[in-house]
């Protein structure tokens, strides 16, 4: 077995060390509660989505990327046309 050395700290030093450890642990628990709080998780997800959207839709100069906007509008138009066509085919009454 490993040889244990005798602790030479006083009772007050040990008490201060325990109190300091307790404060650090309380701070860690508080931060963990903050990080996993549903509103905080939702806020971080929204912030990440906004950053990703801005990186996708704007070029490095800050100008809108017209090609992506055109693709999005074209896709929306095609979907609208397709849904209208399906509605017309299935609702002949």
Secondary structure by P-SEA (a helix, b strand, c coil): ccccccccccaaaaaaaaaaaaaaaaaaaaaaaaaacaaaaaaaaaaaaaaaaaaaaccccccccaaaaaaaaaaaaaaaaaaaaaaaaaccc
